[in-house]
Amino acid sequence: MYLDVCNIVLCLLAYHDASLLQACVACLIFTLGNMFRYSRRVSCQAKHRMVERDAASSGINVGTYESDRIRDLPGQPSTPSVSHFSGYITVNEDHGRALFYWFYEAQSEPSNKPLLLWLNGGPGCSSIGYGAVVEIGPLLINKNGDGLHFNTFSWNQEANLLFVESPVGVGFSYTNTSSDLTILEDSFVAEDAYNFLVNWLERFPQFKSRDFYISGESYAGHYIPQLAEVVFDRNKDRNKYPFINLKGFIVGNPETDDFYDNKGLLEYAWSHAVISDQQYDKAKQVCDFKKSEWSEECNQAMNEVFQDYREIDIYNIYAPSCRLNSTSSSMTIAYDTTSYGHESLTKNYRVGRMRIFGGYDPCYSTYAEEYFNRIDIQSSLHANIEGGNANVTWKVCNGDADGRVPVIGTRYCIEALGLPLKSSWRTWYHDNQVGGRIVEYEGITYVTVRGAGHLVPLNKPSEALSVIHSFLTGDHLPAKG
């Protein structure tokens, strides 16, 4: 019997030795090979940013972080006080390539709390537009994008939070070299992310020896383990590379491996009554998900599956779809029809009355776009909005649906690792209710969050905070209500 329809997985991974880290990366990245070609992924509609700017002006100077402090962010509530910084970190001076970051100090005892990096997926989704202001940051976007409000479930209760817009071309991140935008495979992104970390730690040297964790969701199931592998490998040579005190990584709803993800996608759609028995049987018969290219018959069968997702919110199948008109968002889920075979899936949102499901508002991405496209907001965040071809619209991610990264596929992937079992599948509790399920393997803890959609901290913020607390502190999730 599969989990309840809205159960979503958080995959907690902490490495203890090189062999386990390599095993995690093998499952999440390389099992079938050639897993990271952008043409086969959901398009997030993020416009690539080419900006003629002296990259050195963003600097990697030691201890210059005070110039990045955010002092007067429009719409920020006056209380409680929030200490945060934003700006650019150069990752390649020759190409003029820089990544934009937003950093929040921990709410209490920041000098004693770990450093937690957050990456959204996509590929091409903004960690600022999703992670920072919709999910886990202390300042969340208001409805209609007219300001911010304080998040009582912010993860900076547990850690110092660092968000980065990656890869280059996403959000406010930019490059002066157009060819950079044609080579954005995962290894390139991991190298940029590593250079970002090294240079960010030069700007904030007080965190150089701090316990460091990587977190994120969705396609970050590729980004995170690859970055962890780069850090792990280079930590071996302290004469050549600076040491980064990496302790582990956590990935929510990770996109891992095409075979397991697609197999899980189909089974999830059938077991949760999205598609008919006939559609399920047909797709099983004509699709070989182990192949990198699908047959025409498989393309047609899977297109029919996706067609049945058109009228519901595929991020959370029991929640309403957004019906808010927006001038800055097409709200389009676009699949590459040339190499992957999926037809374009466009949600036609109409103005109308909408019942919000359990406090969940499906129009969050529209609100974020409205807010971050304001000139006064960009100025306060020290975002580069001038120069050559910088006259573009800031875009939040509009894709990567929960139906494409179901709990079933992740379970298949973890099973394929063949890791020794430490503790059996059990229930964990939150506020005297079932929070989800948990099972521990050697080096990996696998957690589900009951009732959550694709963005766990958005749908279940209190439960998500409990999970990250458990991950960072080593405390067990409650076994009784």
C-alpha positions as MATLAB code, in Angstrom:
seq = 'MYLDVCNIVLCLLAYHDASLLQACVACLIFTLGNMFRYSRRVSCQAKHRMVERDAASSGINVGTYESDRIRDLPGQPSTPSVSHFSGYITVNEDHGRALFYWFYEAQSEPSNKPLLLWLNGGPGCSSIGYGAVVEIGPLLINKNGDGLHFNTFSWNQEANLLFVESPVGVGFSYTNTSSDLTILEDSFVAEDAYNFLVNWLERFPQFKSRDFYISGESYAGHYIPQLAEVVFDRNKDRNKYPFINLKGFIVGNPETDDFYDNKGLLEYAWSHAVISDQQYDKAKQVCDFKKSEWSEECNQAMNEVFQDYREIDIYNIYAPSCRLNSTSSSMTIAYDTTSYGHESLTKNYRVGRMRIFGGYDPCYSTYAEEYFNRIDIQSSLHANIEGGNANVTWKVCNGDADGRVPVIGTRYCIEALGLPLKSSWRTWYHDNQVGGRIVEYEGITYVTVRGAGHLVPLNKPSEALSVIHSFLTGDHLPAKG';
ca = [
       0.000    0.000    0.000;
       1.507    3.342   -1.001;
       1.615    6.408    1.193;
      -1.300    8.797    1.369;
      -1.660   10.892   -1.738;
       0.031   14.043   -0.431;
       2.898   12.364    1.378;
       6.203   13.742    0.200;
       9.722   12.604    0.934;
      12.583   14.452    2.486;
      15.738   12.488    1.885;
      18.328   13.184    4.563;
      21.852   12.239    3.655;
      24.954   12.563    5.770;
      28.198   10.993    4.647;
      30.636    9.267    6.954;
      33.188    8.017    4.453;
      34.100    8.353    0.813;
      32.474    5.103   -0.281;
      29.042    6.104    1.026;
      29.214    9.552   -0.525;
      30.151    7.972   -3.848;
      27.196    5.592   -3.476;
      24.800    8.465   -2.840;
      26.086   10.350   -5.862;
      25.939    7.202   -7.970;
      22.239    6.843   -7.268;
      21.356   10.503   -7.459;
      23.395   11.357  -10.520;
      25.101    8.673  -12.505;
      23.259    5.363  -12.273;
      22.040    5.371  -15.856;
      24.540    7.896  -17.126;
      23.800   11.033  -19.103;
      21.175   12.048  -16.567;
      21.716   15.773  -16.657;
      20.965   17.027  -20.140;
      18.886   20.159  -19.786;
      16.867   19.450  -22.895;
      15.129   16.617  -21.078;
      14.030   18.611  -18.043;
      11.145   20.856  -17.151;
      11.786   24.418  -18.268;
      11.507   26.988  -15.508;
      11.185   29.864  -17.953;
      14.077   31.679  -16.252;
      15.573   34.188  -18.658;
      19.352   34.034  -18.978;
      21.036   37.250  -17.891;
      23.887   38.754  -19.861;
      25.192   41.854  -18.088;
      28.121   43.965  -19.163;
      29.751   44.608  -15.834;
      33.207   44.466  -14.329;
      32.927   41.238  -12.361;
      35.801   42.267  -10.151;
      33.651   45.118   -8.869;
      31.577   42.594   -6.941;
      34.805   41.581   -5.321;
      35.952   38.650   -3.261;
      37.689   40.815   -0.680;
      38.179   39.370    2.756;
      35.720   40.546    5.371;
      33.849   43.133    3.279;
      30.414   41.744    4.077;
      29.126   44.879    5.834;
      28.767   46.573    2.452;
      26.273   43.811    1.572;
      24.098   44.351    4.628;
      20.419   44.994    3.785;
      19.356   48.068    5.721;
      16.067   49.256    4.256;
      14.148   46.571    2.379;
      10.736   47.890    1.266;
       7.895   45.945    2.789;
       9.994   44.347    5.524;
       8.187   44.269    8.899;
       9.790   46.428   11.577;
       9.718   43.648   14.137;
      11.282   41.304   14.857;
      14.684   42.499   13.707;
      16.376   40.487   10.964;
      20.094   40.586   10.175;
      20.564   39.822    6.496;
      22.930   40.473    3.596;
      22.784   40.148   -0.181;
      24.999   40.755   -3.167;
      27.257   39.089   -5.690;
      30.110   36.625   -5.433;
      32.366   36.302   -8.455;
      32.885   32.697   -9.520;
      34.893   33.343  -12.694;
      36.605   36.696  -13.200;
      37.749   35.974  -16.763;
      34.186   35.354  -17.935;
      32.600   37.984  -15.705;
      30.426   35.374  -14.032;
      28.826   36.096  -10.648;
      26.152   34.445   -8.513;
      23.661   36.380   -6.412;
      23.158   35.439   -2.766;
      20.903   36.327    0.155;
      22.143   35.442    3.638;
      20.286   35.467    6.957;
      22.058   35.186   10.268;
      20.483   32.796   12.758;
      17.816   34.358   14.953;
      19.791   33.557   18.101;
      23.436   32.735   18.777;
      24.520   32.958   15.121;
      28.140   32.413   16.150;
      27.198   28.978   17.497;
      24.819   27.828   14.752;
      25.837   25.903   11.614;
      25.803   27.315    8.081;
      23.083   25.898    5.823;
      23.156   26.467    2.053;
      19.817   26.173    0.205;
      19.520   25.370   -3.507;
      16.304   25.162   -5.502;
      16.073   22.955   -8.536;
      14.379   23.272  -11.894;
      16.842   23.438  -13.443;
      16.619   27.198  -13.444;
      14.490   27.886  -10.357;
      15.335   30.815   -8.111;
      16.409   30.008   -4.564;
      15.429   33.582   -3.698;
      11.945   33.410   -5.222;
      11.156   30.009   -3.751;
      13.340   28.975   -0.833;
      13.923   32.404    0.692;
      10.506   34.099    0.460;
       8.069   31.214    0.009;
       9.465   28.353    2.056;
      12.144   28.591    4.753;
      13.409   32.182    5.063;
      12.413   34.524    7.919;
      10.703   36.945    5.505;
       7.886   35.535    3.374;
       6.135   37.221    0.482;
       2.676   38.706    1.068;
      -0.263   37.929   -1.163;
      -0.201   40.118   -4.276;
       3.521   40.762   -3.748;
       3.040   44.015   -1.847;
       5.465   43.275    0.981;
       6.823   40.712    3.411;
       5.775   39.134    6.685;
       7.703   37.260    9.348;
       7.893   33.467    9.128;
       7.460   31.873   12.544;
       8.763   28.582   11.112;
      11.919   29.953    9.493;
      14.884   27.633    9.366;
      17.167   30.379   10.638;
      15.920   29.343   14.059;
      18.242   26.377   13.565;
      21.019   27.675   11.312;
      22.537   30.602    9.451;
      20.748   30.479    6.082;
      22.510   31.068    2.763;
      20.520   31.193   -0.494;
      22.224   31.380   -3.893;
      20.685   31.809   -7.346;
      22.324   29.060   -9.365;
      23.166   28.238  -12.093;
      24.343   31.451  -13.689;
      21.488   33.109  -15.584;
      18.903   32.352  -12.900;
      17.303   35.305  -11.141;
      19.820   38.081  -10.533;
      22.913   35.957  -11.263;
      24.688   36.932  -14.464;
      27.574   36.390  -16.855;
      29.382   38.590  -19.360;
      30.153   35.566  -21.564;
      27.288   34.236  -23.658;
      28.919   30.832  -24.165;
      28.539   30.167  -20.430;
      24.818   29.775  -20.999;
      25.312   26.861  -23.393;
      27.322   24.610  -21.051;
      25.150   24.480  -17.952;
      25.445   20.757  -17.286;
      25.582   19.710  -13.658;
      29.374   19.443  -13.398;
      29.700   23.062  -14.560;
      27.079   24.139  -12.016;
      28.861   22.236   -9.238;
      32.164   23.941  -10.050;
      30.534   27.371   -9.938;
      28.813   26.513   -6.668;
      32.112   25.394   -5.160;
      33.848   28.592   -6.257;
      30.937   30.535   -4.827;
      31.368   28.846   -1.452;
      35.114   29.419   -1.335;
      34.760   33.098   -2.219;
      31.723   33.650    0.001;
      33.702   32.297    2.939;
      36.412   34.834    2.141;
      33.825   37.570    2.438;
      32.392   36.019    5.623;
      35.529   34.489    7.171;
      33.838   33.916   10.530;
      32.091   30.904    8.953;
      35.189   29.174    7.562;
      35.378   26.584   10.323;
      31.650   26.369   10.975;
      29.745   23.114   10.489;
      28.364   23.301    6.953;
      25.316   21.587    5.462;
      23.764   21.688    1.985;
      19.993   21.599    1.536;
      17.444   21.997   -1.227;
      14.750   20.252   -3.219;
      13.683   18.886   -6.573;
      16.403   19.037   -9.266;
      18.791   19.934   -6.453;
      18.770   16.148   -6.087;
      21.436   16.493   -8.778;
      23.049   19.764   -7.711;
      23.539   18.922   -4.041;
      25.324   15.547   -4.146;
      27.553   16.737   -6.986;
      28.560   19.817   -5.000;
      29.084   17.646   -1.916;
      31.331   15.360   -3.932;
      33.462   18.295   -5.151;
      33.830   19.590   -1.588;
      34.608   16.120   -0.263;
      37.272   15.434   -2.890;
      38.988   18.803   -2.540;
      38.993   18.650    1.235;
      41.516   15.832    0.835;
      44.136   18.278   -0.508;
      44.410   21.058    2.049;
      47.608   22.357    0.492;
      45.755   23.225   -2.710;
      42.171   23.880   -1.586;
      40.612   25.520    1.479;
      38.904   23.146    3.870;
      35.096   23.361    4.009;
      33.644   21.686    7.092;
      30.923   19.750    5.276;
      28.850   17.591    7.615;
      26.019   16.365    5.406;
      23.206   17.244    3.046;
      19.420   17.067    2.944;
      17.290   16.942   -0.214;
      13.512   17.325   -0.337;
      11.576   15.611   -3.138;
      14.825   14.934   -4.986;
      14.886   14.378   -8.715;
      17.407   11.593   -8.855;
      17.421    9.109  -11.694;
      15.283    9.088  -14.828;
      14.458    5.390  -14.632;
      13.244    5.455  -11.033;
      11.612    8.883  -11.337;
       9.593    7.981  -14.427;
       8.655    4.555  -13.104;
       7.532    6.206   -9.874;
       5.703    8.964  -11.752;
       3.554    6.472  -13.632;
       2.800    4.331  -10.582;
       1.980    7.408   -8.495;
      -0.474    8.727  -11.089;
      -2.259    5.379  -11.215;
      -2.230    4.624   -7.468;
      -3.582    8.101   -6.696;
      -6.440    7.881   -9.212;
      -5.094   10.471  -11.643;
      -5.107    8.069  -14.611;
      -7.225    5.097  -15.598;
      -6.285    1.419  -15.444;
      -6.190    1.378  -19.234;
      -3.736    4.294  -19.414;
      -1.526    2.693  -16.790;
      -1.469   -0.691  -18.525;
      -0.748    0.896  -21.901;
       2.160    2.988  -20.598;
       3.672   -0.008  -18.814;
       3.450   -2.003  -22.020;
       5.013    0.510  -24.435;
       7.511    2.376  -22.196;
      11.020    1.246  -21.350;
      12.188    3.929  -18.923;
      15.712    2.540  -18.930;
      16.178    3.946  -22.428;
      17.383    7.531  -22.776;
      15.029    8.139  -25.716;
      11.410    7.067  -25.577;
       9.582    5.440  -28.461;
       6.781    7.294  -30.215;
       4.272    4.968  -28.554;
       5.719    5.749  -25.128;
       5.700    9.486  -25.843;
       2.021    9.299  -26.729;
       1.149    7.225  -23.666;
       3.010    9.524  -21.273;
       1.551   12.627  -22.885;
      -1.871   11.223  -22.029;
      -0.713   10.846  -18.429;
       0.411   14.472  -18.306;
      -2.818   15.588  -19.937;
      -4.700   14.277  -16.911;
      -2.644   16.569  -14.692;
      -3.658   19.691  -16.602;
      -6.663   20.622  -14.512;
      -5.145   20.071  -11.064;
      -2.162   21.485   -9.205;
       0.490   18.928   -9.990;
       2.621   20.287   -7.145;
      -0.045   19.207   -4.664;
      -2.829   17.217   -6.246;
      -5.440   17.978   -3.578;
      -4.825   21.729   -3.602;
      -6.543   24.227   -5.940;
      -4.809   25.619   -9.000;
      -3.870   29.277   -9.153;
      -6.461   31.390  -10.990;
      -4.792   34.726  -10.559;
      -4.018   36.851  -13.620;
      -0.430   38.076  -13.682;
       1.424   40.490  -15.896;
       4.815   38.989  -15.116;
       4.171   35.264  -15.147;
       2.915   32.965  -17.853;
       2.646   30.166  -15.288;
       3.689   27.655  -17.904;
       5.086   24.184  -17.436;
       7.051   23.603  -20.630;
       8.541   20.320  -21.741;
      11.017   20.023  -24.571;
       9.077   18.262  -27.319;
      12.083   17.577  -29.533;
      14.146   15.339  -27.259;
      11.809   14.251  -24.488;
       8.553   13.993  -26.370;
       6.255   15.743  -23.900;
       3.824   18.270  -25.237;
       3.827   21.722  -23.708;
       1.623   21.814  -20.632;
       0.208   25.299  -20.162;
      -2.047   26.162  -17.251;
      -4.680   28.652  -18.400;
      -5.370   30.589  -15.245;
      -8.581   32.582  -15.065;
      -9.753   35.183  -12.606;
     -12.217   33.633  -10.197;
     -13.019   32.870   -6.610;
     -10.731   30.320   -5.040;
     -10.928   28.409   -1.783;
      -7.482   28.258   -0.196;
      -6.667   24.691    0.814;
      -5.393   24.416    4.393;
      -3.698   27.813    4.231;
      -1.956   26.897    0.985;
      -1.906   29.566   -1.723;
      -0.939   28.199   -5.172;
      -0.179   31.684   -6.532;
       3.026   32.134   -4.507;
       5.308   32.308   -7.550;
       3.252   35.133   -9.045;
       3.521   37.153   -5.832;
       7.302   36.677   -5.756;
       7.683   37.865   -9.340;
       5.638   40.979   -8.658;
       7.786   41.822   -5.647;
      11.253   41.191   -7.085;
      10.550   43.069  -10.304;
      10.213   46.315   -8.365;
      13.199   48.630   -8.859;
      13.250   49.691   -5.202;
      13.425   46.062   -4.095;
      16.262   45.276   -6.488;
      18.169   48.337   -5.327;
      17.807   47.425   -1.649;
      19.057   43.916   -2.371;
      22.126   45.267   -4.238;
      20.960   43.435   -7.355;
      22.639   44.375  -10.616;
      19.861   45.846  -12.775;
      21.892   48.077  -15.076;
      24.195   47.486  -17.986;
      24.325   45.994  -21.464;
      21.469   43.523  -21.800;
      20.147   43.669  -18.258;
      16.690   44.910  -19.207;
      14.992   41.608  -18.420;
      12.173   40.466  -16.199;
      13.124   38.593  -13.052;
      11.487   35.159  -13.149;
      10.724   32.643  -10.472;
      10.609   28.984  -11.507;
       7.437   27.821  -13.263;
       7.854   24.089  -13.489;
       9.171   20.832  -12.025;
       5.890   19.325  -10.818;
       5.438   17.050   -7.879;
       3.978   14.429  -10.177;
       7.406   14.173  -11.749;
       9.185   13.593   -8.445;
       6.882   11.293   -6.463;
       7.716    9.545   -3.217;
       7.670    6.183   -4.996;
      10.585    6.991   -7.306;
      12.788    8.111   -4.434;
      12.069    4.912   -2.539;
      13.154    2.914   -5.572;
      16.361    4.933   -5.807;
      17.313    4.487   -2.157;
      16.512    0.787   -2.356;
      18.915    0.503   -5.291;
      21.794    1.705   -3.086;
      21.615   -1.528   -1.113;
      22.620    0.141    2.164;
      22.425   -1.725    5.495;
      19.259   -1.027    7.466;
      19.798    0.679   10.853;
      16.202    1.126   12.026;
      12.968   -0.091   10.494;
      10.184    1.939    8.938;
       8.229    3.693   11.673;
       5.822    6.555   12.283;
       7.020    9.922   13.593;
       4.740   12.431   15.276;
       4.222   16.160   15.299;
       1.818   17.951   17.662;
       0.298   14.609   18.678;
      -0.509   13.751   15.061;
       1.249   11.516   12.560;
       3.904   13.682   10.909;
       5.008   11.016    8.459;
       7.235    7.956    8.261;
      10.947    7.458    8.741;
      13.485    4.731    8.009;
      17.234    4.834    8.645;
      19.964    3.210    6.589;
      23.706    3.375    7.082;
      24.425    7.069    6.458;
      20.999    7.938    5.039;
      17.762    8.808    6.794;
      14.609    8.802    4.681;
      11.636   10.815    5.927;
       8.164   11.418    4.558;
       6.001   14.377    5.562;
       2.314   13.521    5.617;
       0.046   15.842    3.664;
       2.791   17.854    1.975;
       3.135   18.644   -1.700;
       6.244   19.250   -3.764;
       7.376   22.179   -1.591;
       7.346   20.614    1.859;
       8.174   23.784    3.875;
       5.390   25.650    2.056;
       2.708   23.034    2.710;
       3.869   21.817    6.134;
       6.141   24.507    7.612;
       6.024   23.344   11.230;
       6.726   19.723   10.325;
       9.551   20.780    7.993;
      11.152   22.794   10.806;
      11.012   19.715   13.039;
      12.731   17.656   10.354;
      15.561   20.153    9.828;
      16.026   20.436   13.605;
      16.370   16.659   13.808;
      18.817   16.620   10.905;
      21.091   19.353   12.269;
      21.069   18.315   15.925;
      20.886   14.542   15.630;
      17.764   14.441   17.804;
      15.282   11.735   16.870;
      11.911   12.718   15.473;
       9.253   11.898   18.100;
       8.174    8.265   18.026;
       4.939    8.868   19.947;
       2.153   11.424   19.772;
];
